[in-house]
Amino acid sequence: MRKPKRNTYEIEKAVLSFLLKDSPLTASELERKVNTNPTSVRSAAEKLHIYGLVHKKHFLKHPSNRKPFDEFSITDKGKDALKNMK
């Protein structure tokens, strides 16, 4: 039986929750932790970044594979927002 699809709000809340517990995380790490498709996680993280709830840092080379990657961490504003999410 398939799980019901999560809405954008639930994915954004999950991103903030995981970043609160274990920050910073790469986009790939968030994808695995949130357990949804890469597009949904990246879209949610970018939106949270635009609103100032998440800080995004871009790196040109990952130490293990030399590919560019983004790392996300929660901001104080993000911590406050997570407290108010139901």
Beta strands, then each sheet from edge to edge (+ up, - down):
strand 1: 25-26
strand 2: 54-59
strand 3: 69-74
sheet 1: 1+ 3- 2+
end
